[in-house]
Amino acid sequence: MNIFRPFLLLIFLGSCFCIAAQTSMKEGAWRGVLMLTEKRNELILPFNFVVRNVKTTPVFEVTNAEEKIAITEVSFKSDSVFFKMPIFDSEFRTVLKRDTLFGVWINHAKTEKNVIPFEAYYNDKNRFNTDKPSTADFTGTYEVTFNPKAKDEYKAIGIFKQHNNKVTGTFLTETGDYRYLEGAAQNNNMSVSCFDGAHAFLFFANSKVKKGKADTLEGKAFYGISGKEDWVAVRNENFKLRNPESLTYLTSTDEKVNFTFNNLKNELVSFSDAKFQNKVVIIQIMGSWCPNCMDETAYLSGVYKKFKKDGLEVIAIAYEKTTDLEKARNNLMRLIKRYGVDYEVLMTGLSGKDRASESLPFLNGIMAFPTTIILDRKHKVKTIYTGFSGPATGKEYENYKSKTESLITELLLKK
């Protein structure tokens, strides 16, 4: 895209030829926008962040609804500002001009269409600029169809809450949720977005209103600059997706779970090792690049600390976006440090669902990261859960935690 060249040149000039001095970046509220098309401001993905402690220990904090993401890897050089997202392998390279940042967001986890022009404006607190009241209430649960009438059509559940013009919510799919979406409503339209360092999601919808409520929706979804989908929805409080415990299963009832991979110390670890014998075991099939895996890792880290003394073990099997083992190790270490993970994390050196399926032949296949297997003390599989409904899903997340911890407690009591 031609739009990238002037941005990259601006960053180079800003970092090399300006007077070496501490930036005068202001503390407080900023509004960031990712430019999703070549024409500036034609299609933008907005998000909010706060800047603190510029002169001592700089911290940028991105917000998506209830989520707050602290960015602590921040550096200044002349009038250039660089900041690296926590956990995910992505970063911003920008130049500060008065109260505006100009630059790019680079997602190193992708090999194509991974550089997006970026701007940010000081003291702009609005995510979406709305100057008209909402004539529709989007609060509720929706049966959603992405890519309707196409071969790759798939279903989701939309959950939204609205207070005045502000809208928050998420989409649940059979492979995971879309995490924290935040935006606004005006007239009978809704706009929501999410940026967390991996996800760069933008959704628009027009609604048909029935008794003051948005009844049916018709919209478009944008995933960075690499993806676009149409979607439709109808209000349906009773709609359910397929049971996540029915989608991934053992290839036969006699199949035994077993695998051998290296840990982060380059030591071979097998499921048959003495460490795991007579233990209840959770196997987490994941990757550090995966936002749903991040949410599950945060949860499982606490579960392991709670139940380890009673005989629980957790093993994460990582399928990274890179086959460079040193880079994969560094990415996983960032995740481990962020969430205080002290269970075993194994590196496969493999990427993608196909390679994951080949390396775990006891399963019918891997359709989602994460996929989670829970086994009893005799290592009989008790459940295999495809995807993960994280904290942005509210009730679904609480139900998942309650059911999972009840099962763990039951299995631990059986000596």
C-alpha positions as CSV (number, residue, x, y, z in Angstrom):
1,M,0.0,0.0,0.0
2,N,1.5,3.4,-1.0
3,I,0.2,5.0,2.1
4,F,2.9,3.1,4.2
5,R,5.9,4.8,2.5
6,P,5.5,8.3,3.8
7,F,4.8,7.0,7.3
8,L,7.9,4.9,7.4
9,L,10.0,7.7,5.9
10,L,8.6,10.1,8.6
11,I,9.7,7.6,11.3
12,F,13.1,7.3,9.9
13,L,13.7,11.0,9.6
14,G,12.3,11.6,13.0
15,S,14.5,9.1,14.7
16,C,17.7,10.0,12.9
17,F,17.9,13.8,12.1
18,C,16.0,15.5,15.0
19,I,17.7,17.2,17.9
20,A,18.3,14.5,20.6
21,A,16.0,15.5,23.4
22,Q,13.4,14.0,25.6
23,T,10.0,14.1,24.0
24,S,7.4,16.5,25.4
25,M,4.6,14.0,25.0
26,K,1.7,15.0,27.3
27,E,0.2,12.8,30.0
28,G,-3.5,12.1,29.9
29,A,-6.1,10.8,27.5
30,W,-5.2,10.0,23.8
31,R,-7.3,8.6,20.9
32,G,-5.5,6.3,18.6
33,V,-6.7,5.4,15.1
34,L,-5.5,2.7,12.7
35,M,-6.0,3.6,9.0
36,L,-7.5,0.6,7.3
37,T,-7.5,2.0,3.7
38,E,-5.1,3.9,1.6
39,K,-7.2,7.0,1.7
40,R,-6.5,8.7,5.0
41,N,-9.5,8.7,7.4
42,E,-11.7,6.8,4.9
43,L,-12.0,3.8,7.2
44,I,-10.4,4.1,10.7
45,L,-10.3,1.7,13.7
46,P,-10.3,3.9,16.8
47,F,-9.2,3.0,20.4
48,N,-8.4,4.9,23.6
49,F,-5.3,5.0,25.7
50,V,-3.9,7.0,28.6
51,V,-0.3,8.2,29.0
52,R,1.3,8.4,32.5
53,N,4.7,9.0,34.1
54,V,6.4,10.3,31.0
55,K,9.4,11.8,32.8
56,T,10.0,8.8,35.1
57,T,8.6,5.4,34.1
58,P,6.4,5.8,31.1
59,V,3.2,3.7,30.9
60,F,0.6,3.7,28.2
61,E,-2.7,2.0,29.1
62,V,-5.0,0.9,26.3
63,T,-8.7,0.4,27.2
64,N,-11.3,-1.8,25.6
65,A,-14.5,-1.6,27.7
66,E,-13.6,-3.2,31.1
67,E,-10.2,-4.3,29.9
68,K,-7.0,-2.2,30.6
69,I,-3.7,-3.2,29.0
70,A,-0.6,-1.6,30.5
71,I,2.2,-1.0,28.0
72,T,5.5,-0.6,29.9
73,E,8.0,-1.1,27.0
74,V,8.1,2.6,26.0
75,S,11.1,4.5,24.7
76,F,11.7,8.0,23.3
77,K,14.4,9.2,20.9
78,S,14.4,12.8,19.8
79,D,10.8,13.3,18.7
80,S,10.2,9.6,18.1
81,V,8.1,7.4,20.4
82,F,8.3,3.6,20.3
83,F,6.1,1.3,22.3
84,K,5.8,-2.5,22.2
85,M,2.6,-4.3,23.1
86,P,2.8,-6.7,26.1
87,I,2.6,-10.4,25.3
88,F,1.8,-10.1,21.6
89,D,4.7,-9.6,19.1
90,S,3.6,-6.2,17.8
91,E,4.8,-2.6,18.2
92,F,4.2,1.0,17.3
93,R,6.9,3.2,15.7
94,T,5.8,6.9,15.7
95,V,6.9,10.5,15.6
96,L,5.4,13.2,17.9
97,K,4.4,16.5,16.2
98,R,2.9,18.8,18.7
99,D,0.0,16.9,20.2
100,T,-0.3,14.2,17.5
101,L,1.5,10.9,16.9
102,F,2.2,9.8,13.4
103,G,3.5,6.3,12.5
104,V,2.7,2.7,12.0
105,W,1.6,-0.4,14.0
106,I,3.6,-3.5,13.0
107,N,2.2,-6.9,13.8
108,H,5.2,-9.2,13.7
109,A,3.1,-12.3,14.2
110,K,1.9,-11.9,10.6
111,T,3.9,-12.0,7.4
112,E,1.6,-10.2,5.1
113,K,-0.4,-7.0,5.5
114,N,1.1,-6.5,8.9
115,V,1.9,-2.8,8.8
116,I,-0.9,-0.3,9.4
117,P,-0.7,3.5,9.4
118,F,-1.4,5.0,12.8
119,E,-2.2,8.4,14.3
120,A,-3.1,9.4,17.8
121,Y,-4.5,12.7,19.2
122,Y,-4.0,14.2,22.7
123,N,-7.1,15.0,24.8
124,D,-9.5,13.3,22.5
125,K,-11.6,11.0,24.8
126,N,-14.2,9.8,22.3
127,R,-13.7,6.4,20.7
128,F,-16.3,7.1,18.0
129,N,-17.4,10.6,17.4
130,T,-21.2,10.7,17.8
131,D,-23.2,13.9,17.6
132,K,-26.7,12.4,17.4
133,P,-28.7,10.4,20.0
134,S,-29.4,6.7,19.6
135,T,-32.9,5.8,18.4
136,A,-32.3,2.1,19.0
137,D,-31.4,0.1,22.1
138,F,-28.8,-2.6,21.2
139,T,-28.8,-4.3,24.6
140,G,-29.5,-8.0,24.2
141,T,-28.4,-11.3,22.8
142,Y,-28.4,-11.9,19.0
143,E,-28.2,-14.9,16.7
144,V,-25.4,-13.8,14.3
145,T,-24.4,-15.1,10.9
146,F,-21.1,-14.1,9.4
147,N,-20.7,-14.4,5.6
148,P,-24.4,-15.2,5.1
149,K,-25.2,-17.5,2.2
150,A,-21.5,-18.1,1.5
151,K,-19.6,-21.4,1.6
152,D,-17.7,-20.2,4.7
153,E,-20.8,-19.0,6.6
154,Y,-20.6,-19.5,10.3
155,K,-22.7,-18.7,13.4
156,A,-22.0,-16.6,16.4
157,I,-23.7,-15.1,19.4
158,G,-23.7,-11.4,19.8
159,I,-24.0,-10.0,23.3
160,F,-24.3,-6.2,23.7
161,K,-25.0,-3.7,26.5
162,Q,-25.9,0.0,25.9
163,H,-25.9,2.9,28.2
164,N,-26.9,6.2,26.6
165,N,-24.7,6.2,23.4
166,K,-22.1,3.9,24.7
167,V,-22.1,0.2,23.6
168,T,-20.0,-2.7,24.8
169,G,-20.1,-6.4,24.1
170,T,-18.6,-9.3,22.2
171,F,-19.2,-12.1,19.7
172,L,-19.0,-15.8,20.8
173,T,-18.0,-18.3,18.1
174,E,-17.3,-22.0,18.3
175,T,-13.6,-21.3,18.2
176,G,-13.5,-18.5,20.9
177,D,-14.8,-15.0,21.6
178,Y,-13.9,-11.7,20.1
179,R,-13.0,-10.3,23.5
180,Y,-13.8,-6.7,24.6
181,L,-15.6,-4.6,22.0
182,E,-16.4,-1.0,22.8
183,G,-18.1,1.8,20.8
184,A,-21.2,3.9,20.3
185,A,-24.7,4.1,18.9
186,Q,-26.3,7.0,17.1
187,N,-29.6,7.0,15.2
188,N,-30.2,3.3,14.5
189,N,-26.5,2.5,13.9
190,M,-23.8,0.8,16.0
191,S,-20.0,1.0,15.7
192,V,-17.7,-1.0,18.0
193,S,-14.0,-1.8,17.9
194,C,-11.2,-3.7,19.8
195,F,-7.5,-3.3,19.8
196,D,-5.3,-5.5,22.1
197,G,-2.1,-5.8,20.2
198,A,-3.2,-8.9,18.2
199,H,-6.9,-8.2,17.5
200,A,-7.7,-5.1,15.4
201,F,-11.4,-5.5,15.0
202,L,-14.0,-3.0,13.7
203,F,-17.7,-3.7,13.4
204,F,-20.5,-1.6,11.9
205,A,-24.3,-2.4,12.0
206,N,-27.5,-0.8,10.9
207,S,-30.6,-1.9,12.7
208,K,-34.3,-2.2,12.1
209,V,-36.0,-1.0,15.3
210,K,-39.0,-2.7,17.0
211,K,-40.5,-1.0,20.0
212,G,-37.4,1.0,20.6
213,K,-35.0,-2.0,20.5
214,A,-32.7,-3.0,17.7
215,D,-34.4,-6.1,16.4
216,T,-32.4,-7.1,13.3
217,L,-28.9,-6.0,12.3
218,E,-27.0,-5.8,9.1
219,G,-23.3,-5.0,9.2
220,K,-19.7,-5.3,8.1
221,A,-16.7,-6.5,10.0
222,F,-13.1,-5.5,9.4
223,Y,-10.0,-7.4,10.7
224,G,-7.1,-5.1,10.3
225,I,-6.4,-4.5,6.6
226,S,-6.4,-8.2,5.7
227,G,-10.0,-9.3,6.2
228,K,-13.6,-8.2,5.7
229,E,-16.9,-9.9,6.3
230,D,-20.6,-9.2,6.0
231,W,-22.8,-10.2,9.0
232,V,-26.4,-10.2,9.9
233,A,-28.1,-10.7,13.3
234,V,-31.5,-11.2,14.8
235,R,-32.4,-10.7,18.4
236,N,-32.7,-14.2,19.9
237,E,-32.1,-14.7,23.6
238,N,-32.3,-18.5,23.3
239,F,-29.8,-19.1,20.5
240,K,-27.0,-21.6,21.3
241,L,-23.9,-22.7,19.4
242,R,-22.8,-26.4,19.3
243,N,-21.6,-27.8,22.5
244,P,-17.9,-27.0,22.7
245,E,-17.3,-30.3,24.5
246,S,-18.5,-32.2,21.4
247,L,-16.3,-30.8,18.6
248,T,-12.9,-32.3,19.4
249,Y,-12.6,-35.9,20.6
250,L,-10.4,-38.9,20.7
251,T,-10.0,-40.8,17.5
252,S,-11.1,-44.0,19.3
253,T,-12.3,-44.9,22.8
254,D,-9.1,-46.9,23.4
255,E,-6.8,-44.1,22.3
256,K,-4.2,-43.0,24.8
257,V,-3.0,-39.4,25.2
258,N,0.8,-39.1,24.8
259,F,3.3,-36.7,23.4
260,T,6.9,-35.6,23.8
261,F,8.1,-32.0,23.3
262,N,10.9,-29.7,24.6
263,N,10.2,-27.3,27.4
264,L,11.7,-23.8,27.4
265,K,14.9,-25.1,28.9
266,N,15.3,-27.4,25.9
267,E,14.6,-30.5,28.0
268,L,12.4,-33.3,26.7
269,V,9.1,-33.6,28.5
270,S,6.7,-36.6,27.9
271,F,3.2,-37.0,29.2
272,S,4.4,-40.4,30.4
273,D,6.9,-38.8,32.8
274,A,6.7,-39.6,36.5
275,K,5.8,-36.0,37.3
276,F,2.3,-36.5,35.8
277,Q,1.5,-40.0,37.0
278,N,-1.5,-40.3,39.4
279,K,-2.2,-36.6,38.8
280,V,-5.3,-34.8,37.4
281,V,-3.9,-33.1,34.3
282,I,-5.1,-30.2,32.2
283,I,-3.5,-30.0,28.7
284,Q,-3.8,-26.6,27.1
285,I,-3.2,-26.5,23.3
286,M,-2.3,-22.8,22.7
287,G,-0.1,-20.1,21.2
288,S,1.3,-16.9,22.7
289,W,-0.1,-15.0,19.6
290,C,-3.7,-16.0,20.5
291,P,-5.8,-13.6,22.5
292,N,-8.2,-16.3,23.7
293,C,-5.2,-18.3,24.8
294,M,-4.0,-15.3,26.7
295,D,-7.3,-15.1,28.6
296,E,-7.2,-18.9,29.3
297,T,-3.6,-18.7,30.5
298,A,-4.5,-16.0,33.0
299,Y,-7.3,-18.2,34.2
300,L,-5.3,-21.5,34.3
301,S,-2.4,-19.9,36.1
302,G,-4.8,-19.1,39.0
303,V,-6.4,-22.6,38.9
304,Y,-2.9,-24.3,39.0
305,K,-1.9,-22.2,42.1
306,K,-5.2,-23.1,43.8
307,F,-5.2,-26.9,43.1
308,K,-1.5,-27.9,42.6
309,K,-1.1,-29.0,46.2
310,D,-4.1,-31.3,45.8
311,G,-2.6,-33.1,42.8
312,L,-3.3,-31.0,39.7
313,E,-0.8,-30.6,36.9
314,V,-1.2,-28.3,33.8
315,I,0.8,-28.6,30.6
316,A,0.7,-26.0,27.8
317,I,1.6,-27.2,24.3
318,A,2.5,-24.1,22.2
319,Y,2.1,-23.8,18.5
320,E,3.8,-20.4,17.7
321,K,3.5,-18.3,14.5
322,T,7.3,-18.7,14.0
323,T,9.5,-21.7,13.6
324,D,12.4,-19.7,15.0
325,L,12.7,-21.4,18.4
326,E,14.5,-18.6,20.1
327,K,11.9,-16.1,19.0
328,A,9.1,-18.5,20.0
329,R,10.8,-18.9,23.4
330,N,11.0,-15.2,23.9
331,N,7.3,-14.7,23.0
332,L,6.2,-17.5,25.4
333,M,8.4,-16.0,28.2
334,R,6.6,-12.7,27.9
335,L,3.3,-14.5,28.4
336,I,4.6,-16.5,31.3
337,K,6.0,-13.4,33.0
338,R,2.8,-11.5,32.5
339,Y,0.6,-14.0,34.2
340,G,3.0,-15.6,36.6
341,V,2.7,-19.0,34.9
342,D,4.6,-21.8,36.8
343,Y,3.2,-24.9,35.1
344,E,5.0,-26.7,32.2
345,V,5.1,-24.9,28.8
346,L,6.3,-27.0,25.9
347,M,7.4,-25.7,22.4
348,T,6.5,-27.8,19.4
349,G,8.4,-25.8,16.7
350,L,5.2,-26.1,14.7
351,S,2.6,-23.6,13.4
352,G,-1.1,-23.8,12.5
353,K,-4.0,-26.1,13.0
354,D,-2.9,-28.6,10.4
355,R,0.5,-29.2,12.0
356,A,-1.1,-29.3,15.4
357,S,-3.5,-32.0,14.3
358,E,-0.7,-34.0,12.8
359,S,1.4,-33.8,16.0
360,L,-1.5,-34.9,18.2
361,P,-2.9,-37.9,16.3
362,F,-5.0,-39.1,19.3
363,L,-7.4,-36.3,18.5
364,N,-9.7,-36.0,15.5
365,G,-8.1,-32.6,14.8
366,I,-7.5,-29.2,16.2
367,M,-10.1,-26.6,15.1
368,A,-9.3,-23.9,17.6
369,F,-6.6,-22.4,19.8
370,P,-7.0,-22.9,22.6
371,T,-8.3,-26.5,22.9
372,T,-8.3,-27.9,26.5
373,I,-8.2,-31.5,27.6
374,I,-8.9,-32.5,31.2
375,L,-7.9,-36.0,32.4
376,D,-8.4,-37.9,35.6
377,R,-5.6,-39.5,37.7
378,K,-5.6,-42.6,35.5
379,H,-5.3,-40.3,32.5
380,K,-8.7,-41.1,31.1
381,V,-10.0,-38.1,29.2
382,K,-13.0,-36.6,31.0
383,T,-13.6,-33.6,28.7
384,I,-12.1,-31.8,25.6
385,Y,-13.2,-28.2,25.3
386,T,-12.8,-26.4,22.0
387,G,-12.2,-22.6,22.1
388,F,-12.6,-20.5,25.2
389,S,-15.2,-18.1,26.4
390,G,-13.2,-15.4,28.2
391,P,-14.1,-12.7,30.7
392,A,-15.6,-10.4,28.0
393,T,-18.5,-12.9,27.7
394,G,-19.7,-12.3,31.2
395,K,-22.1,-15.1,32.2
396,E,-20.6,-17.6,29.8
397,Y,-17.2,-17.1,31.4
398,E,-18.5,-17.5,34.9
399,N,-20.4,-20.7,33.9
400,Y,-17.2,-22.1,32.3
401,K,-15.2,-21.4,35.5
402,S,-17.8,-22.9,37.8
403,K,-18.1,-26.1,35.7
404,T,-14.4,-26.5,35.2
405,E,-13.5,-26.1,38.8
406,S,-16.3,-28.4,39.9
407,L,-14.9,-31.1,37.6
408,I,-11.3,-30.6,38.8
409,T,-12.5,-30.8,42.5
410,E,-14.4,-34.0,41.8
411,L,-11.5,-35.7,40.0
412,L,-9.0,-34.7,42.7
413,L,-11.1,-36.3,45.4
414,K,-10.9,-39.7,43.6
415,K,-7.6,-41.1,44.7
